[in-house]
Amino acid sequence: MGVYRWKLIKSRSSLAHSFMLRTVSAGSTRAVAARIAHRHSFHSTTRTASHQPNSPLELDPSLQALLHDVDLSVLKHKSRYTILNSTLPPGPRELEVFPTDPDAQDDYLSAADLDLHDEVPDTKEKRKSPAAVFGEKRYGAIVLPLELQNTITRLISSSDKSMLRTDAKRLFSHEDTAGGDAEWDASYNVRYKSRQAASRHEARDVLGHVKHRLGTSWKVEHVLDWGAGTGSALWASLHSFQEPHISSEQDFGEDEIRTANSSVASYIGIDKRDGLVSIGKKLTADVDLGSTTVSWNKTFHSAEKPVRSAGEIVAISAFTMSALPTPLKRKAMVKEMWESGAETIILIDHGTNAGFSNIAEAREFLLKQGRKDTDNSDVSTEAGCHVIAPCPHDGACPIYFSGSTKVNCSFSQRLQRPEFLRRTKHSGVGHEDVGYSYVVIRRGPRPTPTETQAGRVGEVGLREQAKAMRATSAVTELVIDGEHLAEHRIEEEEDVGSTTSELSLSEPRMSPSELDAVLRAEAYSWPRLVFPPLKRAGHIILDGCTHEGKIMRMTIPKSQGKQPFYDARKSEWGDIFPHAPKNSPQMRFEAQKTQMTRGAHRQKKEPRTFEARLNSDLEKERGKIRQERKHARMERDGL
């Protein structure tokens, strides 16, 4: 009975507690509502019930007409709340067949017309003038011949890879010791430091440039290579001189260019290093050389001189003069090349100050030999010699004889590294740039310079002239009706085409072969860009070696014309530039009168004039008088 009473009391107490909580909550709600009502009582405007719509505004009739005209009605605006059914994409629809209109067929291009437009793109060569295209550098990057890559890959696969890496580090990285190394077990001399992996292939760039300058009449039949090494000049000549049915504009390494298709009849490599010669023989052992006969000699004998039949003889030496220890041996090698009777002599060396000095001295020696032959009346008509490239003159080198030792005349060529070279050097870079200096000497007098100014206008110049002519012509007809728009466009294109043809007729009408012959004769006097161009927004600065025998700084501004400015902006280091500058050029380097050695004017004292000697004597007498006065003052003071 007591337990039941205790439970009843507990349930009553819980009910009373819940009732009190409800009472407090209701009171709080009434208090909050009272506060809100009290706050709204202080508002300045009365608020209608939320369920009642706002009363419509009474607008002026003119304003209502304006809103309806410009489609600014509130009811026509899209709601911010989208309906689910309206967001669904529309279903598929069938294509409607339009009726064919025979008059509208001219507005569309057929597949053949599209192919024709694709075959004639607006390339850089079309925009440049023909003269600038003729003078540009022919090859951007050299690729090793595929046959040479395959041969080297086979040799590497049959040898020890770790030893190849060690030998490469010995040859390219470490300095040579005077006594050699007893552990060096190679078939060539340890004292020879080779750079044939990249440098020796600049011969292909030089041969390609000379072939372009001399034209198709320059047919090489025999090649003499001094310092042949592994035969890099052999590969360069085989791929440079192909049979006539092989296009000469193909890049090296294409499938169309093969060693078996070369027009070279014989190649004689002259080198005393048996190890390098043996490697050269291995490289050509399994290659089809066609009708070319290859021989290797340690020295050159006049009895082995090839007999000229139809083609010419080319003597080449690539990166050999730097390997010779003394100037006397370098001079003896260049003299052998001259006495070989070769019509064209090509010398290439490294793009350093030492390599440039070797090239400049050899150039001066060969030009002196040519002048001696000219003075001798018993020689043939091919007496004398002249420079084909890079110099546009036969005088003293303005850089070498200027006395400056900080600059040199060199150029740069990029080589695409093959896979085996990247692995050997442990490098992921797919190319390398190598500097080189060169000179090309050809027997015979220098061609007479011509000034025809042909091929100076390209597509950029033609468009500029056509635009100027259209601006000066009066407007004769206004096209209003849209139906005649296509006819007006066709007539406008015909007018532009006729204007362009009229402008092109302002120059002498020549065939491509005739124009190349004229440009080839003019190119002997065009300046060679010996430094990279400085390209600014409104002008281009070019440093070129001119036919006067000076290094001149030429400025080509925009005001000179769109065509010269475009050609200057697209020019590169090593090009020959055909346009004359608008303003007078500034001289940068000039050959000194005393041409003894480079920098000799710093050591040799110039003779003084009488006034200079008199001033010097007076200064000495003044010094003596000052010393006497000083001693007299010291004696008087007792010092």
C-alpha positions in Angstrom: 0.0 0.0 0.0 2.9 2.3 0.7 4.6 1.6 -2.6 1.4 2.4 -4.6 1.0 5.7 -2.8 4.7 6.6 -3.6 4.2 5.9 -7.3 1.0 8.0 -7.4 2.8 11.0 -5.8 5.7 10.7 -8.3 3.3 10.7 -11.4 1.5 13.8 -10.1 4.7 15.7 -9.6 5.8 15.0 -13.1 2.5 16.2 -14.5 2.8 19.4 -12.6 6.3 19.9 -13.8 5.3 19.6 -17.5 2.4 21.9 -17.0 4.7 24.6 -15.6 7.0 24.3 -18.6 4.2 24.7 -21.0 3.0 27.8 -19.2 6.5 29.3 -19.3 6.8 28.6 -23.1 3.4 30.1 -23.8 4.3 33.2 -21.9 7.6 33.6 -23.7 5.9 33.3 -27.1 3.4 35.9 -26.1 6.2 38.2 -24.9 8.1 37.9 -28.2 5.0 38.6 -30.2 4.3 41.6 -28.2 7.8 43.0 -28.7 7.4 42.5 -32.5 4.1 44.3 -32.6 5.6 47.1 -30.5 8.5 47.4 -32.9 6.2 47.6 -36.0 4.2 50.3 -34.3 7.1 52.7 -34.7 7.3 52.2 -38.5 6.3 55.2 -40.7 4.1 53.2 -43.1 1.3 50.8 -42.6 1.7 47.3 -43.8 -1.1 45.3 -45.3 -1.7 41.7 -44.7 0.7 39.4 -46.4 -2.1 37.5 -48.2 -3.3 40.6 -50.0 -1.8 41.6 -53.4 -0.2 45.0 -54.0 -2.4 47.6 -55.7 -1.5 48.2 -59.3 0.4 51.3 -60.2 -1.2 53.9 -62.4 1.3 54.7 -65.2 1.2 57.3 -67.8 -0.2 56.0 -71.1 3.0 57.1 -73.0 5.2 55.2 -70.5 3.0 52.1 -70.9 3.4 52.3 -74.7 7.2 52.6 -74.3 7.4 49.6 -72.1 5.3 47.5 -74.5 7.4 48.7 -77.5 10.8 47.8 -76.1 9.5 44.5 -74.7 10.3 45.4 -71.1 7.1 44.1 -69.5 7.5 42.4 -66.2 5.2 39.6 -67.2 7.5 38.6 -70.2 10.6 38.2 -68.1 11.7 34.7 -67.3 11.0 33.6 -63.8 13.8 32.8 -61.5 12.2 29.6 -60.6 12.4 27.2 -63.5 9.8 24.5 -64.0 11.0 20.9 -64.2 9.4 20.2 -67.5 10.9 23.3 -69.2 14.5 22.3 -68.4 14.2 19.0 -70.4 16.1 19.1 -73.7 14.1 19.1 -76.9 13.7 15.8 -78.7 15.5 14.9 -81.9 14.3 16.5 -85.1 14.6 15.4 -88.7 16.8 17.3 -91.1 14.9 19.4 -93.6 15.9 19.2 -97.2 16.3 22.6 -98.7 15.4 23.1 -102.4 18.5 23.2 -104.6 19.2 26.6 -106.0 21.3 26.5 -109.2 22.3 30.2 -108.8 23.8 29.5 -105.3 26.4 26.9 -106.3 29.1 29.5 -106.7 29.0 30.2 -103.0 30.4 26.8 -102.1 33.9 25.2 -102.7 34.2 21.7 -103.9 36.6 19.1 -102.5 39.0 19.7 -105.3 38.9 23.5 -104.6 39.6 22.9 -100.9 42.6 20.7 -101.8 43.9 23.4 -104.1 43.7 25.9 -101.3 45.5 23.6 -99.0 48.3 23.0 -101.5 49.2 26.7 -101.7 49.5 27.9 -98.1 50.6 31.5 -97.2 54.1 30.5 -96.1 57.0 32.6 -95.0 58.8 32.1 -98.2 55.9 33.6 -100.2 55.7 36.6 -97.9 59.5 37.2 -98.1 61.0 38.8 -101.2 62.7 36.4 -103.6 66.0 38.1 -102.9 65.6 37.5 -99.2 64.7 33.9 -99.7 67.8 33.4 -101.9 70.0 34.9 -99.1 68.6 33.1 -96.2 70.3 30.2 -94.3 69.2 27.0 -95.9 69.1 24.6 -92.9 67.7 25.2 -89.5 68.8 21.9 -87.9 70.9 19.1 -89.4 69.8 15.5 -89.0 72.4 12.7 -89.3 71.8 10.5 -92.3 69.8 7.5 -91.5 72.4 5.2 -93.0 75.0 6.7 -90.7 72.8 6.4 -87.7 72.1 2.7 -88.4 75.8 2.0 -88.9 76.9 3.7 -85.7 74.1 1.9 -83.8 75.3 -1.5 -85.0 78.9 -0.6 -83.9 77.7 0.5 -80.5 75.6 -2.7 -80.0 78.6 -4.9 -80.6 80.9 -3.1 -78.1 81.0 -2.6 -74.3 78.7 0.2 -73.2 80.5 1.0 -69.9 83.8 1.3 -71.7 82.3 3.6 -74.3 81.1 5.9 -71.6 84.5 5.9 -69.9 86.2 6.6 -73.2 83.8 9.4 -74.0 84.5 11.1 -70.7 88.2 10.8 -71.4 88.0 12.4 -74.8 85.5 15.1 -74.1 85.8 16.0 -70.5 89.3 15.5 -69.0 92.4 17.4 -69.9 95.2 15.5 -71.6 98.3 14.6 -69.8 101.8 15.0 -71.2 102.8 11.4 -70.7 99.6 9.7 -71.7 98.0 6.9 -69.7 99.1 3.3 -69.5 95.6 2.0 -69.0 94.3 3.6 -72.2 93.7 0.7 -74.6 92.3 2.3 -77.7 93.4 2.1 -81.3 93.9 5.8 -81.6 96.2 8.3 -79.9 95.2 9.5 -76.5 96.6 13.0 -77.1 93.9 13.6 -79.8 90.8 15.2 -78.5 87.9 14.6 -80.9 84.7 16.6 -81.3 83.3 14.7 -84.3 80.1 13.9 -82.6 78.7 17.3 -83.5 81.2 19.6 -85.0 82.3 17.7 -88.0 78.8 17.8 -89.5 78.9 21.6 -90.1 80.5 20.6 -93.4 77.1 19.6 -94.7 75.7 23.1 -93.9 78.6 24.8 -95.6 78.4 22.5 -98.7 74.7 23.1 -99.0 75.2 26.9 -98.8 78.0 26.8 -101.4 75.9 24.6 -103.7 73.0 27.1 -103.5 75.2 30.0 -104.2 77.0 28.5 -107.2 73.9 26.9 -108.7 73.3 23.8 -110.7 76.4 24.4 -112.9 78.6 23.5 -109.9 79.0 19.8 -110.3 81.5 18.1 -107.9 83.1 15.0 -109.1 86.2 14.5 -106.8 86.6 15.3 -103.1 89.9 15.7 -101.3 89.6 15.7 -97.5 92.6 16.8 -95.3 92.3 15.5 -91.8 89.5 13.1 -92.8 89.3 11.4 -89.4 86.3 9.1 -89.5 85.1 10.5 -92.9 82.5 13.1 -91.9 83.2 15.1 -95.1 82.6 11.9 -97.0 79.1 11.6 -95.7 78.5 15.3 -96.2 79.6 15.3 -99.8 77.7 12.0 -100.6 74.4 13.5 -99.3 75.0 17.0 -100.7 75.8 16.1 -104.3 73.0 13.8 -105.6 72.0 12.8 -109.1 69.8 15.3 -111.0 66.7 13.3 -110.5 67.0 13.7 -106.7 65.6 17.0 -105.5 68.2 19.3 -104.1 65.8 20.9 -101.7 65.2 17.8 -99.7 66.4 17.8 -96.1 69.3 15.6 -95.1 68.1 12.3 -93.7 65.1 11.9 -96.0 64.5 8.5 -97.6 64.9 9.9 -101.1 68.6 10.8 -100.4 70.9 7.7 -100.5 74.7 7.4 -100.7 74.2 5.2 -103.7 72.6 8.1 -105.7 75.6 10.4 -105.2 77.3 12.1 -108.1 80.7 12.1 -106.5 83.1 9.8 -108.4 86.0 9.6 -106.0 86.9 10.5 -102.4 90.4 10.6 -101.0 90.8 11.0 -97.2 94.1 12.2 -96.0 94.9 11.5 -92.3 97.8 10.0 -90.3 95.7 8.8 -87.4 95.1 5.1 -88.0 92.6 4.7 -85.2 90.2 7.2 -86.7 90.7 6.0 -90.2 89.9 2.4 -89.1 86.6 3.7 -87.6 85.8 5.5 -90.9 86.4 2.3 -92.8 84.0 0.4 -90.5 81.3 3.0 -91.0 81.4 2.6 -94.8 82.0 -1.2 -94.9 78.3 -2.2 -95.1 77.0 0.8 -96.9 76.1 0.9 -100.6 78.3 3.8 -102.0 77.2 3.3 -105.6 79.9 4.3 -108.1 81.9 6.3 -105.6 85.4 5.0 -105.0 86.8 5.7 -101.5 90.5 5.6 -100.6 92.5 6.6 -97.5 96.1 8.0 -97.5 98.4 9.3 -94.9 99.9 12.0 -97.0 99.0 13.7 -100.3 101.1 13.1 -103.4 100.8 15.1 -106.6 100.8 11.8 -108.5 97.5 10.9 -106.8 95.8 14.1 -108.0 92.5 13.2 -109.6 92.1 13.9 -113.3 89.3 16.4 -114.0 86.8 15.2 -116.7 83.4 16.9 -116.4 83.0 17.9 -112.7 85.2 19.9 -110.4 87.6 19.0 -107.6 86.8 20.2 -104.1 89.4 20.3 -101.3 88.0 20.4 -97.8 89.4 20.5 -94.3 87.0 20.5 -91.4 88.3 21.2 -87.8 91.8 20.0 -88.6 93.9 23.2 -88.2 93.1 23.5 -84.5 94.5 20.0 -84.1 97.8 21.0 -85.7 100.4 22.1 -83.1 102.3 24.9 -84.9 101.4 27.6 -87.4 104.0 26.2 -89.7 102.2 22.9 -90.1 98.9 24.7 -90.6 100.5 26.8 -93.4 102.0 23.7 -95.0 98.6 22.0 -95.0 96.8 25.0 -96.6 99.6 25.2 -99.2 99.1 21.5 -100.1 95.4 22.2 -100.6 96.2 25.1 -103.0 98.8 23.0 -104.9 96.3 20.1 -105.3 94.7 22.1 -108.2 91.2 22.0 -106.6 88.8 24.6 -108.0 87.1 25.2 -104.7 88.8 25.1 -101.2 86.7 24.9 -98.1 88.2 25.5 -94.6 86.2 25.0 -91.4 87.3 25.4 -87.8 85.8 25.9 -84.3 83.9 29.1 -83.6 86.4 30.2 -81.0 89.0 33.0 -81.2 91.7 30.5 -82.0 89.6 28.8 -84.6 88.7 32.1 -86.2 92.4 33.2 -86.2 93.3 30.0 -88.1 90.6 30.6 -90.7 91.6 34.3 -91.1 95.2 33.5 -91.6 94.5 30.7 -94.1 92.2 33.1 -96.0 94.9 35.7 -96.2 97.5 33.2 -97.4 95.2 31.8 -100.1 94.3 35.3 -101.4 98.1 36.1 -101.6 98.7 32.9 -103.6 95.9 33.9 -106.0 97.5 37.4 -106.4 100.9 35.7 -107.2 99.3 33.6 -109.9 97.6 36.7 -111.4 101.0 38.4 -111.6 102.5 35.4 -113.4 101.7 35.7 -117.1 102.4 32.0 -117.8 99.4 30.7 -115.9 96.0 29.8 -117.4 92.9 32.0 -117.5 91.8 30.6 -114.1 94.5 32.6 -112.3 93.7 34.3 -109.0 91.0 33.5 -106.6 88.1 35.1 -104.8 86.0 34.4 -101.6 82.5 33.0 -102.1 81.4 32.8 -98.5 81.1 34.2 -96.0 82.9 37.4 -97.0 81.4 39.7 -99.7 84.9 41.1 -100.5 88.5 39.9 -101.1 90.2 42.5 -98.9 91.6 42.2 -95.4 89.3 40.8 -92.7 87.8 43.8 -90.9 87.4 41.9 -87.6 90.7 40.0 -87.5 92.8 43.0 -88.5 90.8 45.5 -86.4 92.9 44.7 -83.3 90.0 43.6 -81.2 90.4 40.2 -79.5 86.9 40.0 -78.0 84.9 39.3 -81.2 85.2 36.8 -84.0 83.5 36.0 -87.2 81.7 32.7 -86.4 78.3 31.2 -87.0 76.1 28.6 -85.2 74.5 25.4 -86.4 72.0 23.2 -84.6 72.3 19.4 -84.7 69.6 17.0 -83.7 71.2 14.5 -81.4 70.5 10.9 -82.3 69.5 8.4 -79.6 73.0 6.9 -79.2 74.5 10.3 -78.6 72.0 11.3 -76.0 72.6 8.0 -74.2 76.4 8.4 -74.3 76.2 12.0 -72.9 73.5 11.0 -70.4 71.4 14.0 -71.6 67.7 14.3 -72.4 68.2 17.4 -74.6 67.5 16.4 -78.2 69.7 19.0 -79.9 73.0 21.0 -79.5 74.3 24.2 -81.0 77.9 24.3 -82.2 79.7 27.4 -83.4 82.1 27.3 -86.3 84.1 29.6 -88.6 84.7 28.9 -92.3 85.8 30.3 -95.6 85.2 29.2 -99.1 87.8 30.1 -101.8 87.3 29.6 -105.5 89.8 29.9 -108.3 89.4 32.6 -110.9 88.6 36.3 -110.8 85.7 37.7 -108.8 82.5 38.1 -110.8 81.6 41.6 -111.8 79.0 43.0 -109.4 75.6 43.9 -110.8 72.8 46.2 -109.5 69.5 45.2 -111.1 67.4 45.4 -107.8 65.4 42.4 -109.0 63.4 40.2 -106.7 63.0 42.9 -104.0 59.2 42.7 -103.7 57.4 39.7 -102.2 53.8 39.2 -101.2 54.0 41.7 -98.4 55.2 44.4 -100.7 52.6 43.6 -103.3 49.8 43.9 -100.8 51.1 47.2 -99.6 51.3 48.6 -103.1 47.9 47.3 -104.0 46.4 48.9 -100.9 48.0 52.2 -101.8 46.6 52.1 -105.3 43.1 51.3 -104.0 43.3 54.2 -101.6 44.2 56.7 -104.4 41.5 55.4 -106.8 38.1 57.1 -106.7 35.0 55.3 -105.7 32.7 54.9 -108.7 29.9 52.6 -107.5 28.1 52.0 -104.2 26.6 48.5 -103.5 23.3 48.7 -101.6 21.3 45.7 -102.5 22.4 42.5 -100.8 21.7 40.3 -103.8 24.6 41.8 -105.7 27.1 41.4 -102.8 28.6 38.2 -104.2 29.0 39.7 -107.6 30.7 42.8 -106.1 33.1 40.5 -104.1 34.1 38.7 -107.2 34.7 42.0 -109.1 36.8 43.3 -106.2 39.0 40.1 -106.2 39.5 40.5 -109.9 40.5 44.1 -109.4 43.0 43.2 -106.7 44.4 40.4 -108.8 44.8 42.7 -111.8 46.4 45.4 -109.6 48.9 42.8 -108.1 49.8 41.6 -111.6 50.3 45.2 -112.7 52.6 45.8 -109.7 54.5 42.7 -110.4 55.1 43.8 -113.9 56.8 46.9 -112.6 59.9 44.7 -112.2 61.5 42.9 -115.2 59.5 39.9 -116.2 61.8 36.9 -115.5 61.4 33.1 -115.3 62.5 31.5 -112.0 65.7 30.2 -113.5 66.6 33.7 -114.9 65.8 35.4 -111.6 68.0 32.9 -109.7 70.9 33.7 -112.1 70.5 37.4 -111.6 70.3 37.1 -107.8 73.3 34.8 -107.8 75.4 37.5 -109.5 74.1 40.2 -107.2 74.6 38.1 -104.0 78.4 38.6 -104.3 78.0 42.1 -103.0 75.3 41.7 -100.4 76.3 42.1 -96.8 76.7 39.0 -94.6 75.1 39.2 -91.1 78.0 38.3 -88.9 76.1 38.9 -85.6 72.5 38.0 -84.5 70.0 40.7 -85.6 68.7 43.0 -82.9 65.0 43.1 -83.4 63.1 46.0 -81.9 59.4 47.1 -82.2 59.9 49.9 -84.8 63.3 49.0 -86.3 65.7 46.1 -86.9 69.5 46.5 -86.3 71.7 44.4 -88.6 75.5 44.1 -88.3 76.9 43.0 -91.7 80.2 42.6 -93.4 79.9 44.7 -96.6 81.7 44.6 -99.9 83.7 47.7 -98.9 85.6 45.4 -96.4 84.0 46.9 -93.2 81.6 45.8 -90.5 78.7 48.2 -90.8 75.6 48.6 -88.6 72.5 49.0 -90.7 69.1 50.1 -89.3 65.9 49.0 -91.2 62.9 51.1 -89.8 59.3 50.5 -90.5 59.1 53.7 -92.5 61.4 52.2 -95.1 58.5 49.9 -96.2 56.7 46.8 -95.1 58.7 44.5 -97.4 62.2 45.5 -96.3 61.1 45.6 -92.6 59.5 42.1 -92.9 62.6 40.7 -94.6 64.8 42.2 -91.9 62.6 40.9 -89.1 62.7 37.4 -90.5 66.5 37.5 -91.1 68.8 35.3 -89.1 72.5 35.1 -88.2 74.5 34.1 -91.2 72.1 35.4 -93.9 73.0 37.7 -96.7 70.7 40.7 -96.7 69.7 42.3 -100.1 68.0 45.6 -99.0 70.1 48.7 -98.6 69.3 50.7 -95.4 67.3 53.9 -95.5 69.9 55.9 -93.6 73.6 55.8 -93.8 75.1 52.8 -91.9 77.5 53.2 -89.0 81.0 51.6 -89.1 81.8 49.2 -86.3 85.0 47.5 -87.4 87.6 48.3 -90.0 90.9 46.7 -91.0 94.0 48.6 -89.9 96.6 49.7 -92.4 99.3 47.6 -90.6 98.3 44.0 -91.1 101.0 42.1 -89.2 99.2 40.1 -86.5 96.0 40.4 -84.6 96.5 43.1 -82.0 99.8 44.2 -83.4 98.9 47.8 -83.3 98.8 47.7 -79.5 102.4 46.6 -79.4 103.8 48.8 -82.2 104.5 52.4 -81.2 103.3 55.0 -83.8 105.9 57.5 -84.9 105.6 60.9 -83.1 105.3 64.2 -84.8 107.7 67.1 -84.2 105.3 68.9 -82.0 104.8 65.8 -79.8 108.6 65.4 -79.4 109.0 69.1 -78.5 106.3 68.9 -75.8 108.0 65.8 -74.4 111.4 67.6 -74.2 109.8 70.6 -72.5 108.1 68.4 -70.0 111.5 66.7 -69.2 113.1 70.1 -68.7 110.3 71.2 -66.4 110.8 68.1 -64.3 114.5 68.8 -64.0 113.9 72.3 -62.9 111.4 71.2 -60.3 113.9 68.7 -58.9 116.7 71.3 -58.7 114.4 73.7 -56.8 113.4 71.0 -54.4 117.1 70.1 -53.6 117.9 73.8 -53.2 115.0 74.3 -50.7 116.1 71.2 -48.7 119.7 72.5 -48.5 118.5 75.9 -47.3 116.4 74.4 -44.6 119.3 72.2 -43.5 117.6 68.9 -44.3 
